[in-house]
Amino acid sequence: MDLNTALADRPVFVTGADGFVGSHLTERLVDLGADVHVFVRATSSGELNNIRHLTDSLTVHRGDLRDQHSVREALASLRDHSGIIVFHLAAQAHVGESWDRPYETVDTNVNGTLNLLQSIVDLDLDVTKVDTAGTSEEYGNVKEEMTDKHDRGEDGRVLLSERSPVNPTSVYATSKLAADFLTMNYHDAYGLPTVTTRMFNNYGPRQNPRYITGTIITQALEREIVELGNLEPKRDLCYVQDGVRGHLHVALAGSSGEQYVYGYGENISMRDWTNLILDVGTDHGYWERPEIVQDEGRYRPGDSDVEELLVGYEKLNEETGWEPQVSWEEGIQRTIDWYANNTDAWYGRVDWR
Ligand SMILES: C[C@H]1O[C@H](OP(=O)(O)OP(=O)(O)OC[C@H]2O[C@@H](n3cnc4c(=O)[nH]c(N)nc43)[C@H](O)[C@@H]2O)[C@@H](O)[C@@H](O)C1=O
């Protein structure tokens, strides 16, 4: 797919552009010559963190997704544009924190998505695609009575795809599933050209260190121990730039009304992921191998932590040719390098949880 010609001068609207995945997507869209409009949260300082370096190339709208007026006002500025692509990435995205701030999580992720969809309809915007970012967390744990409803790989492991049953186990996952359904409802009712994407775990530069990869790396850079919670769960971890390419492929070549899931296509226990990161950092001289200390206070409540996620991304691959390009070793090295060279972004300020 020739992303260059497809996106040159194309009006795009990105929510959550100052977040982790959003900032990488915004950077790529600017590189590709798109006409990029971003919707970011209005902070008291007015400062942007992750897209500060791009502001000259962007139209920045400040507001709050939970406030329909601010969403509508930002979108209204695109009334005269045609062929708009909307990437909806803004969310309260931390699973653990969705238990600490459940109302804010539902308000942002559910009502926020509704505000966006309803505003697009009310303004009668000329959109060619609305991509709502969902999550692998929507699959949750495989229910006993659902085992025969799942696809399996040759080794018998459950492969999660667009066909798989969902079973969200956290406020975050349920809020994202609701957002998925709302997006599909607006496709079915009003013919909005929507797609829903379910990304498996992303990691990479600029990720908030409260997620496991940053938690490991920042502790290893700052002290002699790495304190972590439950290391049994398995995750399918995809380097953020591969994730961004997935969004672009779906937005440009995916079919409206459809869902697409994607990730790395292999999973790893959080214990092995921790050891891999610590090995890569030790081998490249970033630290002397720290000790792993387990802290039960960091566990998610009850049975809510998802045990195992592994993607089957054939649909996206067959329809658009997408596949991941960055290996774990390479992605981890780039990620450690970013944290090591950008200590001002996190040093002394991380609540490792
Ligand atoms: C696709 C999905 O991906 C992410 O959700 P997540 O998988 O919950 O990500 P995480 O990095 O917070 O946890 C991964 C695993 O690691 C375990 N774990 C152990 N010890 C620590 C620890 O100290 N910190 C954290 N954060 N996790 C820990 C934790 O219990 C869990 O089993 C989000 O980006 C989300 O937005 C999203 O959509």
The ligand as an SDF file (V2000), in Angstrom:
LIG
                    3D

 38 41  0  0  0  0  0  0  0  0999 V2000
   -4.0670   -3.9360   25.1020 C   0  0  0  0  0  0  0  0  0  0  0  0
   -4.0260   -3.3480   26.4680 C   0  0  0  0  0  0  0  0  0  0  0  0
   -2.6730   -3.3250   26.9060 O   0  0  0  0  0  0  0  0  0  0  0  0
   -2.4450   -2.7290   28.1590 C   0  0  0  0  0  0  0  0  0  0  0  0
   -3.1420   -3.3830   29.1930 O   0  0  0  0  0  0  0  0  0  0  0  0
   -2.4170   -4.3650   30.2110 P   0  0  0  0  0  0  0  0  0  0  0  0
   -2.1610   -5.6720   29.5410 O   0  0  0  0  0  0  0  0  0  0  0  0
   -3.1610   -4.3920   31.4690 O   0  0  0  0  0  0  0  0  0  0  0  0
   -1.0030   -3.6220   30.3790 O   0  0  0  0  0  0  0  0  0  0  0  0
    0.0070   -3.4370   31.5740 P   0  0  0  0  0  0  0  0  0  0  0  0
    1.3030   -3.1280   30.9500 O   0  0  0  0  0  0  0  0  0  0  0  0
   -0.5000   -2.4650   32.5940 O   0  0  0  0  0  0  0  0  0  0  0  0
    0.0290   -4.8690   32.2900 O   0  0  0  0  0  0  0  0  0  0  0  0
    0.4470   -6.0320   31.6120 C   0  0  0  0  0  0  0  0  0  0  0  0
    0.4830   -7.2120   32.5650 C   0  0  0  0  0  0  0  0  0  0  0  0
    1.5850   -7.0330   33.4370 O   0  0  0  0  0  0  0  0  0  0  0  0
    1.1740   -7.2630   34.7730 C   0  0  0  0  0  0  0  0  0  0  0  0
    2.0550   -6.5240   35.7020 N   0  0  0  0  0  0  0  0  0  0  0  0
    2.8830   -7.0840   36.6030 C   0  0  0  0  0  0  0  0  0  0  0  0
    3.5140   -6.1340   37.3030 N   0  0  0  0  0  0  0  0  0  0  0  0
    3.0820   -4.9350   36.8050 C   0  0  0  0  0  0  0  0  0  0  0  0
    3.3940   -3.6080   37.1640 C   0  0  0  0  0  0  0  0  0  0  0  0
    4.1640   -3.3100   38.0750 O   0  0  0  0  0  0  0  0  0  0  0  0
    2.7630   -2.6280   36.4440 N   0  0  0  0  0  0  0  0  0  0  0  0
    1.8700   -2.9110   35.4360 C   0  0  0  0  0  0  0  0  0  0  0  0
    1.2770   -1.8800   34.7530 N   0  0  0  0  0  0  0  0  0  0  0  0
    1.5510   -4.1880   35.1020 N   0  0  0  0  0  0  0  0  0  0  0  0
    2.1590   -5.1770   35.7840 C   0  0  0  0  0  0  0  0  0  0  0  0
   -0.2740   -6.8090   34.8100 C   0  0  0  0  0  0  0  0  0  0  0  0
   -0.9350   -7.3600   35.9320 O   0  0  0  0  0  0  0  0  0  0  0  0
   -0.7480   -7.3370   33.4690 C   0  0  0  0  0  0  0  0  0  0  0  0
   -1.0900   -8.6860   33.5870 O   0  0  0  0  0  0  0  0  0  0  0  0
   -2.8680   -1.3000   28.1280 C   0  0  0  0  0  0  0  0  0  0  0  0
   -2.0700   -0.5890   27.2730 O   0  0  0  0  0  0  0  0  0  0  0  0
   -4.3240   -1.1600   27.7270 C   0  0  0  0  0  0  0  0  0  0  0  0
   -4.5910    0.1930   27.4140 O   0  0  0  0  0  0  0  0  0  0  0  0
   -4.6670   -2.0290   26.5770 C   0  0  0  0  0  0  0  0  0  0  0  0
   -5.5780   -1.7170   25.8250 O   0  0  0  0  0  0  0  0  0  0  0  0
  1  2  1  0
  2  3  1  0
  2 37  1  0
  3  4  1  0
  4  5  1  0
  4 33  1  0
  5  6  1  0
  6  7  2  0
  6  8  1  0
  6  9  1  0
  9 10  1  0
 10 11  2  0
 10 12  1  0
 10 13  1  0
 13 14  1  0
 14 15  1  0
 15 16  1  0
 15 31  1  0
 16 17  1  0
 17 18  1  0
 17 29  1  0
 18 19  1  0
 18 28  1  0
 19 20  2  0
 20 21  1  0
 21 22  1  0
 21 28  2  0
 22 23  2  0
 22 24  1  0
 24 25  1  0
 25 26  1  0
 25 27  2  0
 27 28  1  0
 29 30  1  0
 29 31  1  0
 31 32  1  0
 33 34  1  0
 33 35  1  0
 35 36  1  0
 35 37  1  0
 37 38  2  0
M  END
$$$$
